[in-house]
Amino acid sequence: MHKSICILIAFIAVAFSTTAQLVPVNLTCEYLKEPLGIDIRTPRFSWQFTSTERNQYQASYELIVSDDIRQVESGVGSNWSSGTIISGENSNIVYKGAPLQPFTRYYWRVRVRATGGQSW
């Protein structure tokens, strides 16, 4: 007999304006903005970005996840921090952190760095 476990997890994207010239926008988790519940153990994150300058693209990113919004606001991912990933990828980034708990609200943040090496 198979038992299926349904995990309902809320992910809230936290966007911050920065002085960097590349700003992430339209953050999604499992293709949804601020989903009320998902039933997958390793959700996928995606984002787009906008820039104040022409010909900018993402050179790296850091993704963090926490169940405490204050930690996310301060740049701490208690459940997961990807560290700086040198990549232009911004779609379907798979969660690789601690096991997510059912009926828990999680917050996530992504920071991107532009090609010119602008700081976060």
Secondary structure, DSSP 8 states (H G I E B T S, - for coil): --------EEEEE-----SSSEEEEEEEETTBSS-S----SS-EEEEEEEESSTT--EEEEEEEEES-HHHHHTT--SSEE---EE----S-EE--SS---TTEEEEEEEEEEETT----
